[in-house]
Amino acid sequence: MKGKLIAARNYLFSFFWYLLYSKKYKRYVHSIGISDLRPTRVKFWNQKAIFFKGVYQKREVFIKCYKNQEKIGREIQLAKVIGSSSNDHLCNLLLHDVSPFGVTLCSSMLNASTLTEFSRKITEDELFYVSKQFYDILIYLRDRKIVHCDIRPDNIMIDNNLNVTLIDFEFSIALSISEFKKHYEYTLERLVNLGGEYKFSSLIWDDAYSFNEILKELSNKSKIDLNLMNAEYVRKIQDMIGEFVYAH
């Protein structure tokens, strides 16, 4: 029942938002170079956000419009720290702009689904390929002193060729930057939920631990014994557990 009420609320909010602002917002995004704007979904967390698809610099893009500038400002700044355009496994932020509508973020459109939605079994070679990508992501984040803090299947995109992209850095910690050394003032309940069942403990985040838990889940679903396969990168990820941790 609660899910249906949330869905109804989201639908009503999106309906009235589009009714009141869609024409003006289309004119605004056109002025910053985005065309063919179309709605995709509405998301409610601690702030309202509208999600669109569109075209920017002749490529299809994913667009988010946030009303809360302070919170989304974290994601923008972290995107700059991450330098995601130089890594194939992190979503590339192409454009951000502030307007009376809020903060508009434009990123590459991924032709992929979340790992949660990924249902088919995988082979040992495919699991090896996925684990190597997980390891590459961990090395990239570690070198920049970043803890993602919310690594779970919902935040991992995977395409038909099993190429992986890590998304949603809103809750990440960047230990190299003073203003990102701790979480934004989210509620305790929200922090406890970060990472779901894939984190080390309720208020301790270890990205290597989370990736390892996801790999164990994938191997179990596909009935693969990690002890019998070439698990080079699985072992490397396991060796990184406890190496780079954030505790609230």
C-alpha positions, 0 to 999 in steps of 0.5 A: 500500500505504501508503495502505491501511495508513493507512486500516486504522489509521484504521478501527481507531482509530475503531472502538475509540474509538467502542466505548470513548467514544461514549456518554460523548462523546454525553452530554458534547456534549449538555451543551454544546448539541450533539445528533444526533451522528454520526461522519464520519471520522478524521484522523491528522496530528501528533495524533489527531482525531475528526470528527462531524456534529451539530446546534447551535442548530438548524443542522447543524454540523461537529465536531472533537475533538482530543486535542492541546490546544496545537496546536488552541489555535492554530486557536481563537485564530486564529479569534478574530483572524480574526473569521470570523463577519463574512466569508462566505468563512471557516469560522465557529467557533461553539463550542469547549470543553475536556473530558477527551476533548480540545478540541471545536470546532464550526463551520458545516457547509458544503454543499460539496466541496473544489476538488480534488473539483470536476471540471466546467469553468467559464465565464469569468463563473464564473472571474471570480466565483471570482477576486473571492472569492479577492481578497476573502479576500486583502484580509481576511487582509492587513488582519489581517496573517495568512498562511494558509500552506496555500492549496491546492485541498484547503483551499478549499470550493466549493458548487454556486453557486461560493461559496468558503470557505477552511478549515484555519487550523492552520498560519497565521501572524498577524504582529500577535500575538507568539505567532503570528509563527512556526509551531508546532514542526512537523517540517521535512518537514511545513512543506515540504509546506504549500501543496503545489505552489501555494506560492512555494518550499519554506519561503516562503508567499505567499497571493496567489501560491498563489491565482494558481496555483490560478486558472491551473490552473482556467483551463487545465482549462477552456481559458480564456485569462486574457489574453482575458477580464475578468480584473480580479481575477486581475490584482489578485491578481497585483499582490499577489504579494510584498506579504505573505509569510512565510518560515520 
